[in-house]
Amino acid sequence: MSGHPLLKVEISQLSVAERIQLAEDLWDSILEHQDQLPLTQVQEQELDRRLDGYQQDPTAGSTWEEVKQRLGFSQ
């Protein structure tokens, strides 16, 4: 088998549901150590720009409920 030695089965042998769960588990394991993921300079600049905009006018954005309603997800 090619790939990472920790994987005991071929990913293609897993069901779709099992592969989705594997992807979620992998993502969760990355999020546990997100402090080890450095931001690029461009990402830092964009975050600073957004924070400045929020600090200048905290009411300028939309609530999550408003966004869901615009997208048609609200009941």
N, C-alpha and C positions, 0 to 999 in steps of 0.2 A: 504494500500500500504506500502510495506517495502521500506527502503532506506531513503534518505535525505528528511526532511520535506519541503524544499524549492521546490522540484520537484513536480509539480502539476499533471503530467501525467506519466504513466509508460513509461520508455524509449523504451520498446519493441513496444509501440503503435506508435512511431514516424517512419516516412519513413526513408529509408537509407540515403537519402539526408539530412533530418533533423538531424539525428544522427551524420552525418559527420560535419554538421554545428555546432552542440552542442559541439563536440569534439574540433573543431577549436576555438570556443568561449572560452571554458574552458582553452585551451592552451594559448590563447592570454591573458586571465586574469592572468594566472600564470606568463607569461613573463613580464607583467606590474610590477610585484613585485619580479623579479628574484634576486634582491639584498638581499632578505630574504632567499634565498636558499643557505645554506653554502656548500662549496666544501669539499670533503673529503681530507685527507692528500695525498692520492694516486693521486687524481685528480689534486691537486695543484702541486705535484711533476712532473706529466706528462706535465702540462702546462708550468712549468718552463723549463723542458727539451726541449720542442718544441720551446719555445722562445729563449733559448740559441742557438739551432741549426739554427734558422732563423737569429739571430744576427751574428753568425759566417759566414754564407753564405746565404744572402737574395735571391740569384738567384738559389739556389739548388732545390726549389720546382717547381711545375707546375702551370701555369695560369689556371683559370677556363675554359677558352676556350680550352686549351690543354686537360684537364681532360674530358670535354664533347666530344671532338673529339675521344679520346681513347675509351670512352664508347659507341661511335656510336650515340651520340645525336646531333652532329653538322651536319648542312645541307650542 
